[in-house]
Amino acid sequence: MNDESIRIFPLGDSALTVEFGNAISPELNRKAIALADHIEKNPFPGLVESVPAYASTTIFFDLLKVRRSFAEYPTAFEAVKKCVRDLIADLAVSPNIDPRLVEIPVAFDRKSDFDLGYIAEEHGLTIDEVIEIFKSKTYRVYMLGFLPGFSYMGEVDERIATPRKQTPRTLVPKGSIGIAGRQTGIYSLASPGGWQIIGRTEVEMFTPDAARPTYLQAGDEVRFVSV
Amino acid sequence: MSEFFWIGNTTSEGKELSLTIEKPGILTTIQDLGRTRYRRFGINPGGVMDRTAVRSINILLGNDENEAVLEMHFPAAQIQFGSDVIFALGGAEFGAELDGVPVETWRPVFAAANSRLSFGRKNSGSRTYLAVKGGFKLEHWLESASTNLAAVTGGFEGRKLMTGDRLEPRQSYEKPPRNIFHVRISPSLLPLYSSFPTVRIIAGAEFERLSAASQVLLKDQDFLISNASDRMGFRLLGEPISLAKPLELLSSAVDFGTIQLLPDGQLIVLMADHQTTGGYPRLAHVISRDLPLLAQLGANDKVAFHLVDATHAEELALEFERDLDLLRVGCQYNRR
């Protein structure tokens, strides 16, 4: 893979970010995940971790170890940038032919203080129509972030896309499913939050003591079904 | 590090090894240097706010630098030692007393069984650290003893310490027959702590997107730390800053020290418990060397920023690592 549009910049003195673009697209996201995985499998001396996001990968490194291992470079940033450029060059982005498909049962909040009614009203739809439109799509997990196990998924159908609430709730219950613009996500823990809440799942998104503590991972595909 | 001098017992003649929290203080948690390698699952690193203080006192005690410590805010905890312990305090100065006798920070202190450590006065700084020689027995979650309060896991039952909680030092230490307690971390090694520090930053990805006037505002004005500041982030109050043109960004990874621009024109500096990702413009990053200066600030303290280039930031970080190497050597020498 080689791409002139890739931008690499420091994120402080112990990390750098590789930006593949600034759009929510499965293609850019596949690049971000593929690079993160590729780096973890081929770590350079001093690598701490790599974090894929929507369209970028951030690489955290131990400044001292990098400088000791790459004395010929003027800075750790330059050394890591070179390692990353090499890894990008021989990166074969698999087209994600066989993503894991995960079905998540949801209890939709037909009658409650949450936001299904608001979304329906905003878009001139009935609550049932909002639910059907929401369930009709398969969503891609673009990234985890915000909370342990919180999944950023997309893309929500334009007909029900709704901006975040003006004033965030002080407490969104654990398991809540929300919409923010064309993103949807599951609150893995109870937390303050501004997404429009449409329902709740009983599936544990975050299990601290499990070998894999999060139920979903970047690259998964998700379908929501009514309980 | 090997033991040449201090005598460690695991049982100490059948005495139970313990350290009891008699008063919890406002926010006392177990932290180490943080939980790396799990950010991609949304699990933030957490860890101590002032890494320099903690690394220094751990080295002083001959501990692993990553050994877990108590992080305390003011009012701090009152602690009873159930067994003979050697400890060290670092970071903020909270007027520590051991059975009523003042104890200094940045040096090893012997606490006999049944002695009591208390903190009476907030002299300077916002976070003080207690490390015990040999460390505490703690279960690790994802390779770290740091408390993740949001996820209610890690550290001590995933929560702040409360009255009656008992921690277990791994070892008991007798008072050395020779006075070695003159060993002290030289002030020249320590950050120039202040309630109004100048903190060095490097430009972030969106710094150039600021209007020219706002670039100057970021560099030249003094910011007030708002009282809506905590271990997750410090909100800074100042004259509003704005981008030259509106900008929509996708969320991406952020770090301890990232300075983001909020929609209302104010700034937030992400601190130890920051979320793993964020979508606000990244104006700048506090350099690692100066993070401890920021970490010791609290509400109503002030801060100014000084822009340096990334190469200089790396040099400053390396310079500090060399200083820590000297401390390591010095601590070994003094122990013989």
Interface residues (C-beta under 8 A of the other chain):
Chain A: F9 P10 L11 G12 D13 S14 A15 T17 E19 N22 A23 I24 A36 V48 E49 S50 V51 P52 A53 Y54 A55 S56 T58 F60 L63 L64 R67 P74 T75 A76 F77 M143 L144 G145 F146 L147 P148 G149 F150 Y152 S188 L189 S191 F206 P208 D209 P213 T214 Q217 A218
Chain B: T36 R37 Y38 R39 R40 F41 G42 I43 N44 W141 L142 N148 A150 A151 T153 G154 I202 G204 A205 E248 L249 L250 S251 S252 A253 V254 D255 G257 T258 Q275 T276 T277 R282 H285 V286 I287 S288 A310 T311 A313 E314 A317 L318 E321
